[in-house]
Amino acid sequence: GLYDTLIPLLLGEDAGLLLSFLLGYGVTGSAGLMSYPIETIRRRMLMTSGTAVKYNGSLDCAKTVIANEGFLSLMKGAGANILRGVAGAGVLAGFDKVKEDNIYIRVEGKNYL
């Protein structure tokens, strides 16, 4: 994805673990923020499925919520989603480090076990 595309462009082949983590955190955070309004609309539709409030689809739900509460109401709770991005960034950077170490062990023929 975006992380794999940006690693060679921004950090090069010998990127450290911290820089890889920071790039992964930026990528997961931005992806989370871009998709959060869609998730909020989905949750709103699920929460009102058995009530008197009915929406005629996701676009109607988005229009109604934005008209009544404003666009920023779609972003309520996004801070927790950004904090969850730490785990995603750790997985991205950790996988790259494990992959790099595995290749080094296989190519160099070192036996560390």
N, C-alpha and C positions, 0 to 999 in steps of 0.2 A: 503494500500500500504506500501511503505517503511517507511513512517512516523509512521504508526501504529505498524510496526514491531520493529522499533528502540526505541520507547518511553519506553517500559518496559525493554529493554536490556540496554540502556544507562542512562536513567533518573529515572527509577523506577516509582512506583505508585504515589508518592507525588511530582511530578515535578512541579516547579513553572511556571508561565505564561511566564516569560522572557526566561527561558531555553527551554520551548516548542516552543516558537517563533523562537529562534535561530536554533533549530533542524529543524523546518519546513522550515526555510529560506535556510538552507543547502541542504535539500532534494529537494525543488522546484528549487533552483539554479542549482544543479547538474543535475536534470532531464531536465531542460531547455537547459543546455549546451550540453547534450548528444543528444537531439533531434534537436538542431538548424541546423546542416548541412542538415538534411533531409528537414526541412522547407525551407532552402535557395534554395535547388534544386527544390522544388515544385514552389517557387516564380519565379525562373529563367525560368522554363518551361512555366509558365503562362505569363510572360512578353514577351517571344519570340514566342508566339503562332501565331501571325499574321505577323511575320516578315520573312526575308529571312533565318534567323538562325533556323535550324530545328534540333531537337534531336530525336534519335530513342529510346526514353524511358529514365527513370530516371538514369539508370546506365551509359548510353552514356552521358547524361548531366553532371553527376558527373565526369566522366573521362575527358571530354572536359574542364570543368571549372578548375579542378585540374591541368591539363596539361598546360593550358594557363595562369592561375592566381595563382596557388599554393593552398594548402589546407586551408591556413588561410583566403582565400577569402570566404570560406564557413562560416566563423565565424564572418564576418563583421556585426556589429549591435547587437552582442550578449550581449553587455553591457546593452542595454535598456531592453533586455529580462530578465536579472538578476535583474534589478530594479523592473520589474513587479512581480518578485517572492516575493516581500515584501507583496503584497496583498494576494498571495496564502498562505504565512506563517501566515499572520494574520487570515485568515479563518481557517486554521488548528488549531492553538493555541486557537483562540476564540471559536471554536466549542467545543474543549475539556473542556474549562473552563465553558461554558454554560452547557454542559452535566454534569460535575461534580457538579455544583451548583444545577441543577435540581434534580439529584439523592439525594443530601444532603437534599434538601427541602422535597422530597417525603418520604425519609426514616426517617428523624427526625420528620416529621410532623409539621414543623414550617410553620407559615403562615406569609409571609413577605409583602403580598399585602395589 
